[in-house]
Amino acid sequence: MSSEALDSYGPYVAQVMVQIVYALMNIIIKVALDDGLNHYVFVTYRQLVATLAISPVAYFVERKDRPPLTFKATIHIFLLGLVGITINQNLYFAGLNYTSSTFASATTNMIPVATFILAFFLRMEDVNIKKIRGLAKVVGTAICVGGALIMTLYNGTQLLRSSFWLQQWQLLGSTWALGAILLFASAFAWSVWLTYQAWVIPCYPAQLSLTAIMCFVATFQSAAVALILNHDASEWKIGWNIQLLSYVYTGLTCSAFAFFIQSWCIKRKGPVFSSAFNPLATVIVAILQTVCLHESLHLGSVVGGVLVIMGLYFVLWGKAEDKKDQLIGSRRSSGLEQVEDVVVTVREPLINEHHS
């Protein structure tokens, strides 16, 4: 693939791959949690595996281009690891333990909204609702969220039965409400992480090394949290089971691979672009639950999935139009500079001839 094609299509393909990876994670972790996995221990082992996997690659690939690790960059990376990994993942998997994989995946669709709002207030995202592209980004984000909520809350004909509503209120009165709060807090932490990276990457542009150091720092942060909140030493034992698979899979793909891809895409397209793909994971999780866990596929899942894809298209279209305007503006600016250079070049001999 040429460098031009990589810049044009690479971020789109990469983000779809990331969402497939995250969707598989939701299925695997839910099974492991039902098998007795401790989510505090899981987050620690996940980052340890990610650190061991990506550090050698980062060392050899970026050994000539890696900038010095300054105190400022160290603080930034520490905070990235704290917000995007330690806080975010502990909240997410605790919420997943109390709810379901579909609901947990659906709450990640709050991330584009939160990221969009943060980027707007921090003046990192230009939104002009008087123009079609600005309106498309706002409406598309709303449609994505609406589609995800329909997939989670609407099951077709069962929605109107009193027994369904009674079941939902019973869940909300127990641990389901706590799980929902934890998941929404996790979504906000992830949006902060995405937005914060746009500032940190210019300070430390070596993305593989940035990911490796972030996972390394988060390993110790997560271990501290696990030791404080979990005092059962037996839960740290590793066996040949679904829990070991969850450590290896998420460490290699969801942390080492996905974090690097997210940073790479943010550098090229910005935080809103990266977060806009999150709804795809909800669609994939719904399909995987039907195929792998033999859960029924309801009308709400189909309608919600269609809305998610439509909303995602609107957001990406708005971002593409922004990019076109930026390119046109830069070309016009470059053209004006060339005209000015020509004018100066012509005027100078005339002025010298006049003075002579």
Secondary structure as UniProt FT lines:
FT   HELIX           3..34
FT   TURN            35..36
FT   HELIX           39..61
FT   TURN            63..65
FT   HELIX           71..81
FT   HELIX           82..87
FT   HELIX           88..98
FT   HELIX           101..107
FT   TURN            108..109
FT   HELIX           110..121
FT   TURN            122..123
FT   TURN            129..130
FT   HELIX           132..153
FT   HELIX           156..160
FT   HELIX           162..173
FT   HELIX           175..203
FT   HELIX           207..229
FT   HELIX           233..236
FT   HELIX           242..249
FT   HELIX           250..257
FT   HELIX           258..269
FT   HELIX           271..275
FT   TURN            276..277
FT   HELIX           278..292
FT   HELIX           299..355
//
